[in-house]
Amino acid sequence: MAIELLSPLLPQRRRRFPDAAAAAAAPLLLLLAVVTTSCSPVAARSPELVELSLLAGAREKGAGILSATVAVSPPSLFSRQCAWRSWLLTDLYHVVVAVCLDGSPPGYHLQRGSGSGAHNWLVYLQGGGWCNTTESCSERSMTEFGSSKYMEAVEFTGILSNRHQENPDFHNWNIVVIRYCDGASFAGDTEGEDLDGTKLFFRGLRIWEAVIDELMAKGMDTAEQALLTGCSAGSLAALLHCDNFRQRFPQDVPVKCLSDAGFFIDEKDLSGKRSLRSLISGIVHLQNVREALPKGCLANKNPTECFFPAELIKSINTPTFILNSDYDSWQIRNALAPNGSYPGQAWSSCKADIRNCSSTQLDVLHGFKKKLVSELKVAEDKRDWGLFIDSCFTHCQTPFRISWISRISPRLGNKTIAEAVGDWYFCRRKEVKYIDCKYPCNPTCSSRLPTA
């Protein structure tokens, strides 16, 4: 059975994570996730399924030797004559293991380009939550967001579509979706153990490196143009790996990055706590993400601070486009107002639908917008960067036709997101930087847009 690839979508048919309210109530819970269904108008024809490809050799090189390598110390298992075998296994374990949380091989979906796009590549990093405790990562390992055993074929829509009308600038490119199965934005590099002794593998950084290496061997090394993108947790990963992606190509190849709904801000929630910082701190320390963080930032700040986009963008040299909502629905629900009510004000109805917010609540949300825009000043000042910051109550807009390009897509400067991104990537305009006015000023913000 196929599923439509909604980048931050959580499993619907298998064991679920806690809902947003429960997640917020637990200080160290996991999720940055969206549960939604496509609300796209009926298309002329159904999207084609794109099958899953497992990373070649991942199991043989990594997962297949983990138990032998990790369970015992070499001296107790090998004689002097076989000491070289112990070294070899240990070396393989430390160097080439790229596996999902449960030890299964990671996967990706590749749709080949054609015609003028045959040598262009768009790499999309799937989103879908974080896990920051042994318990939450163990639960995640029994879903498609922690194991390739549960992954299925997907449909490509929005920026991933191969239909010209739906995706005019990138439809004929080689388009890759790298599945997300590590729970730390493709950044962790360590291992753990569940309460019952089951091994957990935090290998997101190695998944990134191994899959990109395999794609290079499949023709991406001769790319004439390339774009790295992602949504939500995958969008944060695109920022983390943007410069590394750029470095894999010759300097004369245009390489850029696009971040969709990944600009998470370190803001206090309505109770005065920094619940999102607490969540991020758990991820950073459990999964050891230091190697993926900017060295310049780590020299002056702690790893948790360096995981936030406001710090990441200071060190990115590759041209990048930031697409985000001023009123990001996931952040409002899970970071700003994680609980249903606060002294003197009930928030359940407001955070479910911004149209239900009182004037007092809207003032709070306007403050959130102000903080987000202020942290984007670094990107605004970079000449070759792009911005599309709308005031829609939404989260993730590139993988959905309705928000990417349709009759009711959000518009800024009379441009849809698809048009603005195309103008920026192909330099059709000197500057592509749009920041919306305060809600509810934009009549193109549809209630049918996907939300967290």
Phi, psi and chi 1 to 4 in degrees:
 res  aa     phi    psi   chi1   chi2   chi3   chi4
   1 MET       -  129.1 -179.6  178.3 -176.9      -
   2 ALA   -87.5  154.2      -      -      -      -
   3 ILE  -123.8  146.5   56.2  171.5      -      -
   4 GLU   -76.7  135.3 -176.1  176.5   -3.4      -
   5 LEU   -79.0   93.3 -174.4   69.5      -      -
   6 LEU   -98.9  105.0  -49.1 -178.0      -      -
   7 SER   -42.0  -49.8  -61.5      -      -      -
   8 PRO   -92.8   14.9   29.4  -27.3      -      -
   9 LEU   -66.0  135.1 -177.4   67.2      -      -
  10 LEU   -91.4  160.1  -73.6  176.7      -      -
  11 PRO   -58.1  135.7  -23.4   33.2      -      -
  12 GLN  -105.0  -25.7  -63.7  -64.4  -67.0      -
  13 ARG  -104.0   -6.6  -62.2  174.9  -59.5  -75.9
  14 ARG  -123.8 -169.5  -59.3 -177.3  175.1   90.4
  15 ARG   -53.0  127.7 -170.9  174.6  179.2 -175.1
  16 ARG   -96.1  156.3  -68.3 -169.9  178.1 -169.9
  17 PHE   -78.9  166.6  -63.0  126.6      -      -
  18 PRO   -62.0  153.7  -21.8   32.4      -      -
  19 ASP   -74.2  176.0   59.9   25.1      -      -
  20 ALA   -60.6  -40.2      -      -      -      -
  21 ALA   -65.6  -44.3      -      -      -      -
  22 ALA   -65.5  -38.0      -      -      -      -
  23 ALA   -61.7  -43.4      -      -      -      -
  24 ALA   -68.1  -30.2      -      -      -      -
  25 ALA   -71.3  -26.4      -      -      -      -
  26 ALA   -94.1  120.3      -      -      -      -
  27 PRO   -57.9  -32.9  -13.3   19.8      -      -
  28 LEU  -112.1   28.5  -68.2  178.8      -      -
  29 LEU   -71.6 -169.4 -155.9  159.5      -      -
  30 LEU  -108.4  -39.3   44.8  119.8      -      -
  31 LEU   -87.0  139.8  -70.7 -171.3      -      -
  32 LEU  -120.6   95.8  148.6   71.4      -      -
  33 ALA  -150.6  160.7      -      -      -      -
  34 VAL  -126.6  132.0  177.0      -      -      -
  35 VAL  -115.1  109.0  179.9      -      -      -
  36 THR  -153.2  166.3 -178.3      -      -      -
  37 THR  -124.5  156.5   55.5      -      -      -
  38 SER   -66.8  132.3  175.2      -      -      -
  39 CYS  -113.7   27.5   45.9      -      -      -
  40 SER   -69.8  142.0  173.1      -      -      -
  41 PRO   -59.6  159.6  -21.0   31.2      -      -
  42 VAL   -59.0  126.3  177.3      -      -      -
  43 ALA   -86.3  165.5      -      -      -      -
  44 ALA   -63.2  -35.7      -      -      -      -
  45 ARG  -150.0  156.6   60.0 -173.5  176.0   91.5
  46 SER   -70.3  144.3  -61.4      -      -      -
  47 PRO   -62.8  149.7  -18.0   29.9      -      -
  48 GLU   -80.8  147.7  -65.2  179.8    4.4      -
  49 LEU   -75.0  141.1  -64.6  179.6      -      -
  50 VAL  -116.4  119.5 -177.1      -      -      -
  51 GLU   -73.9  159.4  -63.7  -63.0  -30.0      -
  52 LEU   -83.3  135.8  177.4   71.6      -      -
  53 SER  -114.3  128.0  -63.1      -      -      -
  54 LEU   -86.1  146.1  -65.0  179.3      -      -
  55 LEU   -57.9  123.4 -178.0   66.7      -      -
  56 ALA   -62.5  125.8      -      -      -      -
  57 GLY    78.3    1.1      -      -      -      -
  58 ALA   -61.1  -44.6      -      -      -      -
  59 ARG   -68.8  -44.3 -177.3  177.9  -63.1  -82.1
  60 GLU   -65.6  -42.2  -67.0   78.1    5.9      -
  61 LYS   -79.7  -26.9  -65.9  177.8 -177.9  178.2
  62 GLY  -120.7  -75.0      -      -      -      -
  63 ALA   -59.9  -34.2      -      -      -      -
  64 GLY   -66.7  -21.5      -      -      -      -
  65 ILE  -112.1    4.0   64.0  168.7      -      -
  66 LEU   -63.7  -46.2  -72.3  177.2      -      -
  67 SER   -63.3  -40.4   58.5      -      -      -
  68 ALA   -68.8  -34.9      -      -      -      -
  69 THR   -78.3  -39.4  -53.4      -      -      -
  70 VAL   -90.1  -30.5  179.0      -      -      -
  71 ALA   -71.6  -29.2      -      -      -      -
  72 VAL  -131.4  159.0  -65.2      -      -      -
  73 SER   -87.1  143.1   59.4      -      -      -
  74 PRO   -52.8  -43.3  -28.2   35.9      -      -
  75 PRO   -59.7  -33.3  -25.6   36.2      -      -
  76 SER   -79.9  -15.5   64.8      -      -      -
  77 LEU  -105.7  -32.8  179.5   64.9      -      -
  78 PHE  -116.6  144.7  -61.7   97.0      -      -
  79 SER   -78.7  171.8   65.4      -      -      -
  80 ARG   -57.4  -38.9  -73.9 -179.7  179.9  -88.7
  81 GLN   -64.6  -26.2  -68.0   87.5  -19.9      -
  82 CYS  -105.7   15.2  -64.4      -      -      -
  83 ALA   -59.3  -32.6      -      -      -      -
  84 TRP   -62.7  -32.2   67.1  -88.8      -      -
  85 ARG   -67.4  -39.2  -67.4  178.4   59.8 -155.6
  86 SER   -61.2  -45.5  169.5      -      -      -
  87 TRP   -61.3  -41.8  173.8   86.0      -      -
  88 LEU   -62.8  -45.5  176.9   61.3      -      -
  89 LEU   -63.6  -44.1  -72.0  176.9      -      -
  90 THR   -62.9  -41.0  -57.2      -      -      -
  91 ASP   -63.4  -43.6 -177.1   62.9      -      -
  92 LEU   -62.2  -41.9  -77.3  172.2      -      -
  93 TYR   -61.1  -43.1  169.5   67.1      -      -
  94 HIS   -79.8  -21.7  -74.3  -65.3      -      -
  95 VAL  -102.3  -42.9  174.5      -      -      -
  96 VAL  -113.5   -1.7  -59.6      -      -      -
  97 VAL   -67.4  119.0  176.9      -      -      -
  98 ALA  -134.3   93.0      -      -      -      -
  99 VAL  -134.1  161.1  -68.8      -      -      -
 100 CYS   -72.3  177.9  -62.2      -      -      -
 101 LEU   -53.0  -37.7  -74.7  169.1      -      -
 102 ASP   -90.3    1.3   69.8  -24.9      -      -
 103 GLY    94.3   -0.9      -      -      -      -
 104 SER   -79.6  156.7   60.7      -      -      -
 105 PRO   -68.9  142.8   24.5  -33.7      -      -
 106 PRO   -71.8  164.9   26.2  -33.3      -      -
 107 GLY  -138.8  168.4      -      -      -      -
 108 TYR  -153.3  164.0   59.7   89.9      -      -
 109 HIS  -118.3  128.5  -55.1  -95.6      -      -
 110 LEU  -121.8  121.0  168.7   58.1      -      -
 111 GLN  -111.2  114.2  180.0  173.0  -94.6      -
 112 ARG   -68.9  145.0  -72.1  -70.1 -174.6  175.8
 113 GLY   -81.7  174.9      -      -      -      -
 114 SER  -151.7  163.8   61.5      -      -      -
 115 GLY    54.5 -131.2      -      -      -      -
 116 SER   -67.7  -14.5   61.6      -      -      -
 117 GLY  -101.8    6.9      -      -      -      -
 118 ALA   -61.5  -23.7      -      -      -      -
 119 HIS  -115.4   20.9  -63.5  -73.6      -      -
 120 ASN  -111.9  146.3  -60.3  -29.1      -      -
 121 TRP  -131.9  131.4  -71.9   74.4      -      -
 122 LEU  -117.3  119.9 -174.6  152.8      -      -
 123 VAL  -111.0  122.5  176.5      -      -      -
 124 TYR  -115.3  124.5 -177.9   96.7      -      -
 125 LEU   -95.3  115.8  -59.5  176.5      -      -
 126 GLN   -65.1  143.8 -176.6 -169.4   22.1      -
 127 GLY   -98.7 -174.8      -      -      -      -
 128 GLY   144.3   36.7      -      -      -      -
 129 GLY    99.3  169.9      -      -      -      -
 130 TRP  -127.0  162.5  -64.5  -48.8      -      -
 131 CYS  -130.5  136.8   62.8      -      -      -
 132 ASN  -130.8   11.8   67.8  -25.3      -      -
 133 THR  -136.6  159.4   65.1      -      -      -
 134 THR   -57.9  -40.9  -62.4      -      -      -
 135 GLU   -65.3  -46.8  -66.1   76.1   14.0      -
 136 SER   -68.2  -34.7   61.8      -      -      -
 137 CYS   -71.1  -34.6  -70.6      -      -      -
 138 SER   -64.7  -43.1  177.4      -      -      -
 139 GLU   -63.9  -41.2 -178.1  170.9    5.8      -
 140 ARG   -64.5  -32.7 -172.3 -177.3 -177.4   93.0
 141 SER   -65.9  -11.3   72.3      -      -      -
 142 MET  -102.0   22.5  -67.0 -179.8  -79.9      -
 143 THR  -133.0  175.7   74.1      -      -      -
 144 GLU   -68.5   -8.4   62.9 -162.5  -88.4      -
 145 PHE   -97.6   13.1  -72.6   87.3      -      -
 146 GLY  -148.5    0.0      -      -      -      -
 147 SER  -156.7  134.4  171.1      -      -      -
 148 SER   -75.1   -9.2   59.7      -      -      -
 149 LYS   -63.4  -21.8  -67.2 -174.7  -66.9 -174.1
 150 TYR  -107.6    2.5  -56.6  106.4      -      -
 151 MET   -79.4  149.3  -64.3  176.4 -174.3      -
 152 GLU  -134.9  174.7  -59.4  171.5  -14.0      -
 153 ALA   -62.1  153.4      -      -      -      -
 154 VAL  -132.4  166.3  -62.7      -      -      -
 155 GLU  -106.7  135.8  -63.5  174.1  -13.1      -
 156 PHE   -95.2  122.3  -78.8   10.3      -      -
 157 THR  -132.4  171.1   57.8      -      -      -
 158 GLY    62.6 -130.2      -      -      -      -
 159 ILE   -64.9  -13.2 -165.3  173.1      -      -
 160 LEU   -95.1   -7.9  -52.1  174.2      -      -
 161 SER   -69.0  148.1  174.1      -      -      -
 162 ASN  -100.8   17.6   64.3   -6.1      -      -
 163 ARG  -102.9  126.5  -63.7 -174.5  -62.0  -78.1
 164 HIS   -57.2  -42.4 -177.5  -85.4      -      -
 165 GLN   -64.2  -34.4 -176.2  177.7    4.4      -
 166 GLU   -86.9  -23.5 -176.2  174.1  -19.3      -
 167 ASN  -148.4   69.0 -169.5   19.9      -      -
 168 PRO   -59.7  -33.7   18.4  -30.7      -      -
 169 ASP   -90.2  -25.6  -75.6  -44.8      -      -
 170 PHE  -124.2    6.3  -53.6  106.0      -      -
 171 HIS   -60.5  -31.4   69.4  -79.7      -      -
 172 ASN  -104.0   15.0   62.7  -10.9      -      -
 173 TRP   -79.6  163.1  -75.1   31.1      -      -
 174 ASN   -70.5  120.7  -64.3  -78.6      -      -
 175 ILE  -119.0  126.9  -62.4  178.8      -      -
 176 VAL  -122.3  134.2 -175.0      -      -      -
 177 VAL  -113.5  117.0  170.7      -      -      -
 178 ILE   -89.9  119.2  -57.6  179.0      -      -
 179 ARG   -70.5  146.2  -64.0  -61.4  -68.3  -93.2
 180 TYR  -100.6  111.0 -179.8   36.0      -      -
 181 CYS  -138.7   25.4   66.3      -      -      -
 182 ASP  -116.8  -23.1   66.0  -78.5      -      -
 183 GLY    79.9   14.9      -      -      -      -
 184 ALA  -144.3   38.0      -      -      -      -
 185 SER    54.7   43.8  -69.0      -      -      -
 186 PHE    55.0   41.0  -63.5   90.3      -      -
 187 ALA  -129.1  -18.4      -      -      -      -
 188 GLY   -76.7  159.8      -      -      -      -
 189 ASP  -157.6   78.6 -167.7   11.4      -      -
 190 THR  -166.6 -164.3 -173.3      -      -      -
 191 GLU  -144.2  165.3   66.1  179.9   66.5      -
 192 GLY  -147.5 -173.6      -      -      -      -
 193 GLU  -145.2  133.7 -167.9  171.1  -76.9      -
 194 ASP   -73.0  170.3 -160.8   -6.8      -      -
 195 LEU   -62.8  -27.6  -64.1  178.0      -      -
 196 ASP   -92.2    9.5   64.8    1.0      -      -
 197 GLY    91.1   -0.5      -      -      -      -
 198 THR   -70.7  134.1  -58.3      -      -      -
 199 LYS   -73.9  139.7 -143.6   48.4  135.1  167.5
 200 LEU  -119.9  136.1  -69.4  171.4      -      -
 201 PHE  -115.8  114.9  -56.8  101.3      -      -
 202 PHE   -98.6   85.4  -54.1  126.6      -      -
 203 ARG  -125.1   33.2  -61.8  -61.6 -175.2 -173.6
 204 GLY   -58.2  -40.2      -      -      -      -
 205 LEU   -63.8  -40.5 -179.4   58.0      -      -
 206 ARG   -72.3  -31.2  -59.3 -168.8 -170.8 -162.4
 207 ILE   -61.4  -48.1  -69.4  172.5      -      -
 208 TRP   -54.6  -51.9  157.2 -100.9      -      -
 209 GLU   -64.7  -43.1  -67.0  170.7  -15.3      -
 210 ALA   -69.6  -42.0      -      -      -      -
 211 VAL   -68.3  -42.3  174.2      -      -      -
 212 ILE   -62.5  -40.2  -66.8  -61.1      -      -
 213 ASP   -59.1  -43.0  -75.2  -13.2      -      -
 214 GLU   -66.4  -38.6 -176.5  160.2  -55.6      -
 215 LEU   -66.2  -37.4  -66.2  175.0      -      -
 216 MET   -60.3  -39.6  -63.4  -63.5  -81.1      -
 217 ALA   -71.2  -18.0      -      -      -      -
 218 LYS   -96.0   11.9  -72.8 -168.4  171.3 -174.3
 219 GLY   120.2  -10.2      -      -      -      -
 220 MET   -70.0  -18.5 -164.9  166.4   71.2      -
 221 ASP   -66.1  -19.3   60.1  -31.8      -      -
 222 THR  -105.5   21.6   60.2      -      -      -
 223 ALA   -58.7  141.0      -      -      -      -
 224 GLU   -95.8  -23.8  -64.8  174.7   -2.5      -
 225 GLN  -149.6  149.0  -62.4 -179.0  100.5      -
 226 ALA  -148.3  146.7      -      -      -      -
 227 LEU  -139.8  126.5  176.3   63.8      -      -
 228 LEU  -103.9  128.9  175.2   65.9      -      -
 229 THR  -146.9 -178.2 -176.5      -      -      -
 230 GLY   173.3  173.7      -      -      -      -
 231 CYS  -128.2  138.7  160.1      -      -      -
 232 SER    59.7 -120.3 -161.2      -      -      -
 233 ALA   -61.5  -30.7      -      -      -      -
 234 GLY   -72.6  -28.8      -      -      -      -
 235 SER   -69.2  -40.9  170.3      -      -      -
 236 LEU   -61.3  -39.6  178.4   58.0      -      -
 237 ALA   -62.7  -37.7      -      -      -      -
 238 ALA   -62.4  -36.4      -      -      -      -
 239 LEU   -69.0  -41.9  -67.1  176.4      -      -
 240 LEU   -60.7  -37.5  -75.9  165.3      -      -
 241 HIS  -107.9    8.7  -60.6  -56.3      -      -
 242 CYS   -56.8  -53.8 -177.9      -      -      -
 243 ASP   -67.1  -34.4  -79.3  -12.9      -      -
 244 ASN   -63.5  -39.5  175.7  -93.5      -      -
 245 PHE   -62.6  -45.4 -172.9   68.4      -      -
 246 ARG   -57.6  -40.9  159.6   71.4  -87.1 -177.3
 247 GLN   -68.5  -12.9  -68.5  164.0    7.7      -
 248 ARG   -83.7   -4.4  -68.8  171.5  178.1  -93.2
 249 PHE  -121.2  156.0  -58.3   91.9      -      -
 250 PRO   -59.7  152.6  -23.8   33.8      -      -
 251 GLN   -63.3  -24.1  -77.0  -57.6  -53.2      -
 252 ASP   -83.7   -1.7   60.6  -15.7      -      -
 253 VAL   -89.4  123.6  174.3      -      -      -
 254 PRO   -65.6  117.2  -19.2   32.2      -      -
 255 VAL  -129.4  127.8  178.7      -      -      -
 256 LYS  -139.6  170.9  -60.6 -176.2  179.7 -177.2
 257 CYS  -130.2  149.5  -57.8      -      -      -
 258 LEU  -132.4  122.0  163.8   60.9      -      -
 259 SER  -106.9  118.1  168.7      -      -      -
 260 ASP  -113.4  112.2  175.6   12.6      -      -
 261 ALA    60.5   35.9      -      -      -      -
 262 GLY  -115.3    7.4      -      -      -      -
 263 PHE   -90.4   77.1 -155.4   87.0      -      -
 264 PHE   -80.4  133.5  -57.0   98.8      -      -
 265 ILE  -110.4  146.7   62.2  173.9      -      -
 266 ASP   -85.7   79.1 -175.4   13.4      -      -
 267 GLU  -115.8  146.0  178.9   73.6  -42.6      -
 268 LYS   -67.5  144.4  -70.0 -178.8  179.6  178.6
 269 ASP   -82.6 -177.8   63.9   28.8      -      -
 270 LEU   -68.7  -15.4  -64.5  178.1      -      -
 271 SER   -92.0   -1.3   66.9      -      -      -
 272 GLY    93.1   -1.9      -      -      -      -
 273 LYS   -91.4  160.4  -61.0  177.8 -179.2  177.9
 274 ARG  -105.0   76.7  -66.9 -170.6 -179.7  -87.3
 275 SER   -65.8  -36.9   54.1      -      -      -
 276 LEU   -69.7  -38.2 -174.0   55.1      -      -
 277 ARG   -63.1  -38.0 -178.0 -170.9  -69.0 -175.2
 278 SER   -63.0  -43.4  177.7      -      -      -
 279 LEU   -61.3  -48.2  169.5   61.3      -      -
 280 ILE   -62.7  -40.2  -64.5  -63.5      -      -
 281 SER   -58.6  -41.5  177.5      -      -      -
 282 GLY   -62.1  -42.1      -      -      -      -
 283 ILE   -63.1  -49.0  -60.6  162.7      -      -
 284 VAL   -57.5  -43.6  164.6      -      -      -
 285 HIS   -84.9  -36.0  -67.9   95.5      -      -
 286 LEU   -67.3  -43.2  175.8   70.0      -      -
 287 GLN  -102.1    1.0  -62.3 -141.4   31.2      -
 288 ASN    52.7   74.7 -177.5   31.4      -      -
 289 VAL   -96.3    7.1  -53.3      -      -      -
 290 ARG   -54.4  -39.4  -70.1 -175.6   63.3   97.2
 291 GLU   -63.4  -24.6 -170.4   62.0   30.8      -
 292 ALA   -89.1   -6.3      -      -      -      -
 293 LEU   -92.6  153.9  -60.2  176.5      -      -
 294 PRO   -62.6  128.0  -19.5   31.2      -      -
 295 LYS   -63.1  -35.9  -59.6  -60.3 -177.0  -70.9
 296 GLY   -63.1  -38.3      -      -      -      -
 297 CYS   -68.1  -43.3 -178.2      -      -      -
 298 LEU   -63.4  -23.5  -69.8  173.2      -      -
 299 ALA   -70.6  -21.5      -      -      -      -
 300 ASN  -121.9  -17.6  -59.8  -63.1      -      -
 301 LYS  -135.7  165.7  -62.4 -179.9  179.7  -65.6
 302 ASN   -81.0  160.6   65.7   57.3      -      -
 303 PRO   -58.1  -33.3  -25.0   34.4      -      -
 304 THR   -62.3  -45.6  -61.8      -      -      -
 305 GLU   -62.4  -38.1  -68.6  176.5  -79.9      -
 306 CYS   -72.6  -12.9  -64.9      -      -      -
 307 PHE   -82.3  -16.2 -158.7   70.9      -      -
 308 PHE   -81.8  140.0  -81.2   96.4      -      -
 309 PRO   -57.3  -31.7  -29.4   37.8      -      -
 310 ALA   -57.4  -32.3      -      -      -      -
 311 GLU   -87.1  -38.9  -67.1  -60.2  -33.3      -
 312 LEU   -57.9  -44.8  -72.8  176.4      -      -
 313 ILE   -67.2  -17.7   62.2  173.8      -      -
 314 LYS   -67.4  -25.4  -66.4  176.5 -177.8  178.2
 315 SER  -106.5   -4.2   63.1      -      -      -
 316 ILE   -80.7  125.6  -63.3  174.2      -      -
 317 ASN   -98.0  -18.7  -63.7  -47.1      -      -
 318 THR   -77.9  137.1  -52.9      -      -      -
 319 PRO   -53.9  130.2  -27.0   35.6      -      -
 320 THR  -135.5  144.2  -60.8      -      -      -
 321 PHE  -112.3  124.8 -168.3  101.1      -      -
 322 ILE  -102.1  115.1  -54.6  -68.0      -      -
 323 LEU  -110.8  122.1  165.3   63.3      -      -
 324 ASN  -158.7  159.8 -135.2   90.2      -      -
 325 SER   -95.6  139.7  168.6      -      -      -
 326 ASP   -59.9  -26.7  -82.7  -31.3      -      -
 327 TYR  -122.4   55.6  -56.2   87.3      -      -
 328 ASP   -54.4  119.5 -175.8  -77.6      -      -
 329 SER   -65.8  -34.6   55.6      -      -      -
 330 TRP   -68.5  -44.2 -173.8   88.3      -      -
 331 GLN   -66.3  -37.7  -68.0 -165.9   66.0      -
 332 ILE   -65.5  -41.2  -71.8  171.6      -      -
 333 ARG   -74.6  -34.3  -69.8  170.8  176.1  170.3
 334 ASN  -113.7  -18.0  -62.4  -78.9      -      -
 335 ALA  -114.1  -41.4      -      -      -      -
 336 LEU   -83.8  -45.8 -177.5   64.4      -      -
 337 ALA  -129.8   65.5      -      -      -      -
 338 PRO   -65.4  -23.1   23.9  -33.9      -      -
 339 ASN  -103.6  163.3  -62.0  -44.9      -      -
 340 GLY   -74.2  -28.7      -      -      -      -
 341 SER  -145.9  154.7   61.5      -      -      -
 342 TYR  -137.6  162.1  -63.5   86.9      -      -
 343 PRO   -49.3  120.2  -28.8   36.3      -      -
 344 GLY    82.8   -0.5      -      -      -      -
 345 GLN  -156.4  130.0 -167.3   79.8   62.0      -
 346 ALA   -95.4  134.5      -      -      -      -
 347 TRP  -115.2   -6.3  -85.1   79.5      -      -
 348 SER   -56.5  -47.0  -64.2      -      -      -
 349 SER   -70.1  -39.4  179.5      -      -      -
 350 CYS   -65.0  -47.7  171.7      -      -      -
 351 LYS   -76.5  -12.7   69.4  179.1 -171.7  174.9
 352 ALA   -77.5  -32.2      -      -      -      -
 353 ASP  -157.9  117.1 -171.2  -26.9      -      -
 354 ILE   -59.7  -22.7 -164.2  170.8      -      -
 355 ARG   -67.8  -15.7  -66.2  172.5  -62.9  177.3
 356 ASN   -91.5   -1.2  -61.9  -28.9      -      -
 357 CYS   -76.2  142.2  -63.0      -      -      -
 358 SER   -76.6  169.8   67.8      -      -      -
 359 SER   -62.2  -34.8   58.8      -      -      -
 360 THR   -66.1  -42.5  -58.7      -      -      -
 361 GLN   -67.3  -38.4  -70.6  168.3  -32.3      -
 362 LEU   -62.7  -34.8  -76.3  177.5      -      -
 363 ASP   -60.6  -39.5  -74.7  -18.4      -      -
 364 VAL   -64.3  -43.9  174.1      -      -      -
 365 LEU   -66.2  -35.1  -59.5 -171.8      -      -
 366 HIS   -64.2  -33.4  -65.1  -29.2      -      -
 367 GLY   -66.3  -37.0      -      -      -      -
 368 PHE   -63.0  -44.1  178.5   87.6      -      -
 369 LYS   -59.1  -44.6  165.2 -169.9  164.8   67.1
 370 LYS   -60.5  -41.6 -176.3  177.5 -179.9 -179.9
 371 LYS   -65.5  -43.8  173.1   70.2  178.6  -62.5
 372 LEU   -61.7  -46.8 -174.1  142.7      -      -
 373 VAL   -63.2  -37.9  171.0      -      -      -
 374 SER   -64.8  -35.2   69.7      -      -      -
 375 GLU   -76.5  -16.6  -67.0 -163.6  -14.8      -
 376 LEU   -85.5   -1.3  -77.2  167.0      -      -
 377 LYS   -58.3  -35.2 -171.9   67.8  167.7   59.7
 378 VAL   -59.6  -45.4  173.3      -      -      -
 379 ALA   -68.7  -37.8      -      -      -      -
 380 GLU   -62.3  -31.9 -169.0  175.2    2.0      -
 381 ASP   -84.4  -10.1  -69.8  -18.3      -      -
 382 LYS   -84.9  121.7  -67.6 -170.2  177.0 -173.8
 383 ARG   -58.5  -43.2 -178.0 -179.8   54.3   81.4
 384 ASP   -96.8   15.9   51.3    1.1      -      -
 385 TRP   -95.4  161.8  -76.9   41.6      -      -
 386 GLY  -126.5  155.1      -      -      -      -
 387 LEU  -137.7  140.6  -66.3  172.4      -      -
 388 PHE  -142.8   92.8 -167.7  103.7      -      -
 389 ILE  -112.3   95.2  -48.1  -60.8      -      -
 390 ASP   -91.9  169.5   59.4   48.1      -      -
 391 SER  -104.7   25.2   60.0      -      -      -
 392 CYS   -81.7  147.8  -53.1      -      -      -
 393 PHE   -86.4   88.3 -173.6   64.8      -      -
 394 THR  -154.9  173.4 -174.4      -      -      -
 395 HIS  -154.3  116.9 -178.7   75.4      -      -
 396 CYS    75.5  116.0  -73.8      -      -      -
 397 GLN  -127.0  -17.5  -59.5  179.2   79.8      -
 398 THR   -74.9  -33.9   57.2      -      -      -
 399 PRO   -85.0    4.9   30.9  -33.1      -      -
 400 PHE  -115.8  128.1  -55.7   98.0      -      -
 401 ARG   -58.4  -38.5  178.9  177.9 -177.5  -88.9
 402 ILE   -61.8  -33.9 -166.9  171.0      -      -
 403 SER   -99.3  -27.9   46.1      -      -      -
 404 TRP   -69.7  -55.6  175.8 -118.8      -      -
 405 ILE  -161.0  113.4 -174.6  167.7      -      -
 406 SER  -163.9  178.8   72.8      -      -      -
 407 ARG   -62.4  -28.6  -69.8 -176.7  -62.0  101.3
 408 ILE  -114.8   26.1   55.9  173.9      -      -
 409 SER   -68.2  150.5  -65.6      -      -      -
 410 PRO   -60.6  144.3  -20.0   31.1      -      -
 411 ARG  -131.7  141.4  -77.8  171.9  167.2   75.5
 412 LEU  -134.0  133.8  -67.0  176.9      -      -
 413 GLY    58.8   30.2      -      -      -      -
 414 ASN    61.8   25.9 -158.7   30.7      -      -
 415 LYS  -118.2  137.0  -64.2  -77.9 -172.7  176.6
 416 THR   -74.5  169.3   63.8      -      -      -
 417 ILE   -60.5  -43.8  -64.2  169.0      -      -
 418 ALA   -60.3  -41.4      -      -      -      -
 419 GLU   -68.0  -41.8  -69.5  168.0  -24.1      -
 420 ALA   -65.1  -44.4      -      -      -      -
 421 VAL   -63.4  -42.8  170.2      -      -      -
 422 GLY   -62.7  -43.6      -      -      -      -
 423 ASP   -58.6  -41.2  -74.2  -11.6      -      -
 424 TRP   -70.8  -50.7  165.1   77.3      -      -
 425 TYR   -62.1  -44.1 -173.6   90.9      -      -
 426 PHE   -93.4   10.0  -62.6  102.4      -      -
 427 CYS    56.1   40.2  -58.3      -      -      -
 428 ARG   -78.2  -17.7  -67.0 -166.7  -68.0 -114.0
 429 ARG  -129.9  149.4  -68.0  175.1   62.2   91.1
 430 LYS   -64.9  -38.3 -174.1  175.3  180.0  179.7
 431 GLU  -142.8  134.2 -175.1  173.4   84.6      -
 432 VAL  -126.3   87.1 -177.1      -      -      -
 433 LYS  -139.2  105.1  -69.1  176.9 -179.8  172.3
 434 TYR  -119.5  127.3  -56.6  107.4      -      -
 435 ILE  -127.4  121.1  -62.9  179.4      -      -
 436 ASP   -72.0  163.3 -149.4   -9.5      -      -
 437 CYS   -80.3  179.7   45.1      -      -      -
 438 LYS   -72.0  144.5  -67.2 -165.2  -60.0 -174.4
 439 TYR   -57.2  137.6  175.0   87.9      -      -
 440 PRO  -106.6   48.1   37.0  -32.3      -      -
 441 CYS   -73.1  -23.4   68.4      -      -      -
 442 ASN   -97.6  107.7 -169.4  -21.5      -      -
 443 PRO   -70.8   -9.9   25.7  -33.7      -      -
 444 THR   -87.7   -1.3   67.8      -      -      -
 445 CYS   -78.7  103.0  -73.8      -      -      -
 446 SER   -85.7  146.2  169.7      -      -      -
 447 SER   -70.3   -9.2   61.9      -      -      -
 448 ARG   -91.2    0.2  -61.9  172.2   61.1 -170.8
 449 LEU   -68.1  148.5  -65.3  177.1      -      -
 450 PRO   -65.3  141.1   22.4  -32.5      -      -
 451 THR  -128.5  169.7   61.5      -      -      -
 452 ALA   -70.5      -      -      -      -      -
